[in-house]
Each structure stands twice: as C-alpha cells, then as structure tokens.
Amino acid sequence: MSDAQPTPSVPSAGAPANTAPDAPGAASSPPAGEERRADLDRRFLEAWLNRDDHRSCGQRLRPYCFQYALTLQLLKNPFVVGAELIGWADLFRAIAVCRAPFEKLPRFPSDIRLAWYVTSRRFLWWLSRGRFGTTFAREAAAFRAYQNDYQSNPDLFFENEGRELTAPIMLARAVYLMRVCGLPEERVWMMPIGKALWTYAAALEQDQSGVSLLDEEEGDLMEIIRKLQSGEMPLPPELQPEALNTKGAPTRINASVFGPDGT
C-alpha cells in the first residue's frame, strides 16, 4: 500500500472555495436583493475617495464643498452657472474661492498679478515649445477635473412629492445635516461636497418613508425619463402615444407626460 497522501484539489482562479456553511470563519451568502445593494456604487466611490493634490495655476485647491459651490453661485462664476466665454479672470476668482478658509472671504488677485501670470506663462509656453509655462485650456481643465472629482451626486426617488421648501436647496441640505446628523456647522460647509450629498441622501432615506436611493442603472433610467419629459430627448416614433394607441394599448396614453407636443 502506498504511503502517499491524496493530493487535495486546488480550485481554479476565480472559482469560489467549497467551504461548509457551519465551518468556523465561513461567510454566508446574503440574499440576492441585499447582495445587489451591497455592491458599492461607482458614484459613491468617486464621492468618498478623492485626490488631495488638485492644483490649478500653481495653486493648491482645498476639497470642493458646499461653501465653495454656494460662493461661486452667488458670484455667478461661469465654472458653476455656465457661460459662452470663460477667461483667466473667471478662473483666478474660482481658484481664490476654493482656497478660502471657513467663513472667510476669498482673496482675489489684483489685475497686475493676473496680467503678469498670464503673460509670463504664455511666453514660457511659446519659448519652450510647450515644455514649460501653461495655457488657459490646460488650467481650466485642471479646475474642471477638481470639481468633477469631488462632486458625485446620488439619485433619490420620492414616492410622494412632499411639501415645497422655500430655502435654497444647498442651505436646506446643510441644515438637515446639522439638525438630523448632528454634524458641526464648519464640517457641514467644508466637507467634500460629494461626501456631504451622499450622507444627506442616506440620512434622508432612513429618516423619511417613501425615499430611496437609486443605483446607477436606475439613476440612468430616471435621467432618460426626465429628458423625455422635458423635451431634451426626442421620443422614438414607435413610442409616440399615437403609435402605441394604434397598436392597441389597453389605455390611452396622455401625451403631456412625454413633454411638449409629445416629444
């Protein structure tokens, strides 16, 4: 009789291990619905994990937060409200806003400093054939990347419309985080905006009935519906109300839900 012991079979890469459910340390599989919800949403990861080295025009930027977003809105800065033309002055003001401490006014650069920076960087860019210096397109893209890294919004679904609030939406969310979550005022206004929005959404879902967080696929579907309702996206001819009713839809479809003129 051979003394050799039987060789245990090794599962292939990626194959689940055959572990008895009652074995010590064995993990039980969650129900299908819980497993789907346990998967981390990519938008959540983008909101929770951010770079800490964002720079634009050589200036280090603090985490993008409620205070900065609100200040840029109040100043009607094109990087928040949009505009056909955006210039160096708009970028420098936005950078100053996103470097200010809590409840401190931003320190905007003088026209002389702005002119010196633009002239010197353009000259270096031309002289070194792009090795040194910079351009407005590059610095503006860096600022946009900074905003996009921090601002990743969750999608919420409300079964009931509820009462309409008169407070500005950003102020309402900040007050909710302070009142319900007990977060200090400075933390609420200065925490990364994506983290603040996801915390607000999770607290709202737990605190109020009829509110649920949508995953990425559900959020994309709701966005398509919103665009159809607002007329931003044309409805395919086969889905027009007249076409559906011709095919013998059980009930007549109200064309108004698809936006103006059924588009």
PyMOL commands that set and color helices and strands:
alter all, ss='L'
color gray80, all
select helices_A, chain A and resi 32-38+42-48+66-74+78-81+88-97+111-127+136-150+169-179+185-190+193-207+216-230+237-239+241-246+255-258+260-262
alter helices_A, ss='H'
color red, helices_A
select strands_A, chain A and resi 55-56+59-60+155-158+211-214
alter strands_A, ss='S'
color yellow, strands_A
deselect
rebuild
show_as cartoon
